Amino acid sequence: MRISVLGVGFDNLTLEEAVERGMELLHSPGAHYVVTPNPEIVEICRENLAAREAVNQADLVLADGIGVVKGAAMLGTPLKGRVPGIEFAAGLMERMAAEGLSLYLLGAKPGVAEAAGERLAAQYPGLKIAGTHDGYFQEDGPVTEAIRQSGADCVFVCLGAPKQELWMRKQGGATGARLLCGLGGSLDVFAGVVERAPRFWSDHGLEWFYRLCRDPRRAGRMMKLPLFLIHVKKEKRRR
């Protein structure tokens, strides 16, 4: 049973349990997809019914942001902890590399996915990079077909929310992949274009603040966090 936070149902798992569940899906018939909502995405889901349906219909919904964990606790339904999408992806790639499975990278600016693929192949010996494609495409068909032709076992879909969630829900089955993971800006980190927050910041739930300090243009997006907490407090009173 999932834990609901403002209408989004989260799977109550640790990082290790999430990776294990991801591998189970990867070895199951059919197409499955994983989403990693943070407070910003939860707020999008409050306003966008299609996005909320795409998120809630995912096979695995992981609490990426510390705000989600705090919100669940405030509502009296605590989660085991935060499961950052990028750390879930790292755990998944380690397991995939051990089994010689293949990965397709979709998203980011031209050239970023290719650079990420080269770095990940070196970092995880045994992991096969089936192919890459940037996120600047107008038609889904050719991209979906390219993934299908690649024979990829898994696809990291990094198109930003809610585009990636809607895309996985609509196109997942046609890709031929067994697992698709919506991972936002992770390709920029994997490619070395963007530096992830140092351990201290992430361990203390301040990764969002580190990113804001590095890029003040994110201020508009970061305003979703206090808005999220206001909505959580209202929901707590309503309950």
C-alpha positions as CSV (number, residue, x, y, z in Angstrom):
1,M,0.0,0.0,0.0
2,R,1.4,3.4,-1.0
3,I,1.6,6.4,1.2
4,S,-0.3,9.4,-0.1
5,V,1.2,12.9,0.0
6,L,-1.1,15.4,-1.5
7,G,-2.6,12.9,-3.9
8,V,0.6,11.3,-5.0
9,G,1.2,7.7,-3.8
10,F,4.8,6.8,-2.7
11,D,6.2,3.4,-2.3
12,N,7.6,3.1,1.2
13,L,11.0,1.7,0.4
14,T,14.7,2.2,1.4
15,L,17.2,2.9,-1.4
16,E,18.3,-0.8,-1.3
17,E,14.7,-2.1,-1.5
18,A,14.0,0.3,-4.4
19,V,16.9,-1.0,-6.4
20,E,15.9,-4.6,-5.7
21,R,12.4,-3.8,-6.8
22,G,13.7,-2.1,-9.9
23,M,15.7,-5.3,-10.8
24,E,12.6,-7.4,-10.3
25,L,10.7,-5.2,-12.8
26,L,13.6,-5.3,-15.2
27,H,13.3,-9.1,-15.2
28,S,9.5,-9.1,-15.5
29,P,7.7,-9.4,-18.8
30,G,6.2,-6.2,-20.4
31,A,7.1,-2.6,-19.9
32,H,7.4,-0.9,-16.5
33,Y,8.3,2.6,-15.5
34,V,9.7,4.4,-12.4
35,V,9.1,8.0,-11.3
36,T,11.0,10.0,-8.7
37,P,8.8,12.9,-7.6
38,N,10.1,15.7,-5.4
39,P,7.9,18.5,-4.0
40,E,8.0,20.4,-7.2
41,I,6.5,17.4,-9.1
42,V,3.9,16.8,-6.4
43,E,2.8,20.4,-6.9
44,I,2.6,19.9,-10.7
45,C,0.5,16.8,-10.0
46,R,-1.9,18.8,-7.9
47,E,-2.7,21.1,-10.8
48,N,-2.3,18.7,-13.7
49,L,-4.6,15.6,-13.7
50,A,-2.7,13.9,-16.6
51,A,0.6,14.3,-14.8
52,R,-0.9,12.9,-11.5
53,E,-2.3,9.9,-13.3
54,A,1.0,9.2,-15.1
55,V,2.8,9.4,-11.7
56,N,0.4,7.3,-9.8
57,Q,0.2,4.6,-12.5
58,A,4.0,4.1,-12.4
59,D,5.2,0.7,-11.2
60,L,7.5,2.4,-8.7
61,V,7.1,5.8,-7.2
62,L,10.1,7.0,-5.2
63,A,10.4,9.9,-2.8
64,D,13.2,11.9,-4.4
65,G,13.0,15.1,-2.3
66,I,13.6,15.5,1.4
67,G,10.5,17.7,1.4
68,V,8.4,14.7,0.5
69,V,9.8,12.8,3.4
70,K,9.1,15.7,5.8
71,G,5.6,16.1,4.3
72,A,4.7,12.4,4.8
73,A,5.9,12.7,8.5
74,M,3.8,15.8,9.0
75,L,0.8,13.9,7.8
76,G,1.4,11.1,10.3
77,T,2.3,8.6,7.5
78,P,6.2,8.5,7.6
79,L,8.3,7.1,4.8
80,K,11.4,5.0,5.5
81,G,13.5,7.8,3.9
82,R,14.5,9.7,0.8
83,V,15.3,7.7,-2.3
84,P,17.2,10.1,-4.6
85,G,16.6,9.2,-8.3
86,I,20.3,9.6,-9.1
87,E,21.3,7.1,-6.4
88,F,18.6,4.7,-7.4
89,A,20.0,4.9,-11.0
90,A,23.5,4.3,-9.7
91,G,22.4,1.2,-7.8
92,L,20.5,-0.1,-10.8
93,M,23.5,0.4,-13.1
94,E,25.8,-1.5,-10.8
95,R,23.4,-4.4,-10.8
96,M,22.8,-4.2,-14.6
97,A,26.5,-4.1,-15.2
98,A,27.0,-7.4,-13.3
99,E,24.5,-9.0,-15.5
100,G,25.6,-7.4,-18.8
101,L,22.3,-5.6,-19.4
102,S,21.9,-2.7,-21.7
103,L,20.9,0.9,-21.1
104,Y,19.6,3.7,-23.4
105,L,20.0,7.3,-22.5
106,L,17.3,9.8,-23.5
107,G,17.3,13.5,-22.8
108,A,19.3,16.7,-22.1
109,K,21.0,18.9,-24.7
110,P,22.7,17.5,-27.8
111,G,25.9,15.8,-26.9
112,V,25.2,15.4,-23.2
113,A,23.7,11.9,-23.4
114,E,26.6,10.7,-25.5
115,A,29.1,12.1,-23.0
116,A,27.2,10.5,-20.2
117,G,27.2,7.2,-22.0
118,E,31.0,7.2,-22.3
119,R,31.5,8.0,-18.7
120,L,29.0,5.4,-17.4
121,A,30.4,2.7,-19.6
122,A,33.8,3.4,-18.0
123,Q,32.4,3.6,-14.5
124,Y,30.3,0.4,-14.7
125,P,32.3,-2.2,-16.7
126,G,29.8,-4.7,-18.2
127,L,27.1,-2.1,-18.6
128,K,26.2,-1.9,-22.3
129,I,25.1,1.5,-23.7
130,A,22.6,0.6,-26.3
131,G,22.2,4.1,-27.6
132,T,21.6,7.8,-26.9
133,H,19.3,10.6,-28.0
134,D,19.0,14.2,-26.9
135,G,15.7,15.6,-25.5
136,Y,15.2,18.1,-28.3
137,F,12.8,16.1,-30.5
138,Q,9.5,17.0,-32.0
139,E,8.0,13.6,-32.8
140,D,7.9,10.6,-30.5
141,G,7.8,7.9,-33.2
142,P,11.4,8.0,-34.5
143,V,12.8,8.1,-31.0
144,T,10.6,5.3,-29.8
145,E,11.6,3.2,-32.8
146,A,15.3,4.0,-32.3
147,I,15.1,2.6,-28.7
148,R,13.2,-0.4,-29.9
149,Q,15.8,-1.1,-32.6
150,S,18.6,-0.8,-30.0
151,G,17.2,-3.7,-28.0
152,A,17.8,-1.8,-24.7
153,D,16.7,-3.5,-21.5
154,C,16.3,-0.2,-19.6
155,V,15.9,3.5,-20.6
156,F,16.8,6.5,-18.5
157,V,14.2,9.2,-19.6
158,C,15.5,12.6,-18.7
159,L,13.1,15.1,-20.2
160,G,12.0,17.0,-17.1
161,A,8.6,16.8,-15.4
162,P,5.9,16.2,-16.3
163,K,7.1,15.5,-19.9
164,Q,9.1,12.5,-19.0
165,E,6.3,10.9,-16.9
166,L,3.7,11.4,-19.7
167,W,6.2,10.1,-22.3
168,M,6.9,6.9,-20.4
169,R,3.2,6.3,-19.8
170,K,2.4,6.7,-23.5
171,Q,5.5,5.4,-25.2
172,G,6.9,2.8,-22.7
173,G,5.4,-0.3,-24.2
174,A,6.4,0.7,-27.8
175,T,10.1,1.0,-26.8
176,G,10.5,-2.7,-26.2
177,A,12.4,-2.0,-23.0
178,R,11.3,-3.6,-19.8
179,L,12.1,-0.7,-17.5
180,L,12.0,3.1,-18.0
181,C,13.1,5.5,-15.3
182,G,12.3,9.2,-15.2
183,L,15.4,10.9,-13.9
184,G,15.1,14.6,-14.6
185,G,18.5,16.3,-14.9
186,S,20.6,13.2,-14.1
187,L,22.2,13.0,-17.5
188,D,23.9,16.4,-16.9
189,V,25.4,14.9,-13.7
190,F,26.4,11.7,-15.3
191,A,28.1,13.6,-18.2
192,G,30.0,15.9,-15.8
193,V,28.2,19.0,-17.0
194,V,26.6,19.6,-13.6
195,E,28.3,18.9,-10.3
196,R,26.1,17.2,-7.7
197,A,26.0,18.7,-4.2
198,P,28.7,17.5,-1.9
199,R,27.8,14.8,0.6
200,F,27.3,17.1,3.5
201,W,24.6,19.0,1.7
202,S,22.7,15.9,0.5
203,D,23.1,14.1,3.9
204,H,21.4,17.1,5.6
205,G,18.6,17.5,3.0
206,L,20.0,20.7,1.7
207,E,20.9,19.7,-1.8
208,W,18.1,21.9,-3.1
209,F,19.8,24.9,-1.4
210,Y,23.2,24.1,-2.8
211,R,21.7,24.0,-6.3
212,L,20.0,27.3,-5.7
213,C,23.3,28.9,-4.5
214,R,25.0,27.6,-7.6
215,D,22.2,28.7,-9.9
216,P,20.0,31.5,-8.6
217,R,17.8,31.2,-11.7
218,R,16.2,28.2,-10.0
219,A,14.6,30.5,-7.5
220,G,11.2,30.4,-9.2
221,R,11.2,26.6,-9.2
222,M,12.3,26.5,-5.6
223,M,9.3,28.5,-4.5
224,K,7.3,25.3,-5.0
225,L,8.9,23.9,-1.8
226,P,7.3,26.4,0.7
227,L,4.1,26.2,-1.3
228,F,4.2,22.4,-0.9
229,L,4.7,22.6,2.8
230,I,1.7,25.1,3.1
231,H,-0.5,22.6,1.2
232,V,0.7,19.8,3.5
233,K,-0.2,21.8,6.6
234,K,-3.7,22.4,5.1
235,E,-4.1,18.7,4.4
236,K,-3.0,17.9,7.9
237,R,-5.7,20.2,9.3
238,R,-8.3,18.8,7.0
239,R,-7.5,15.2,8.1
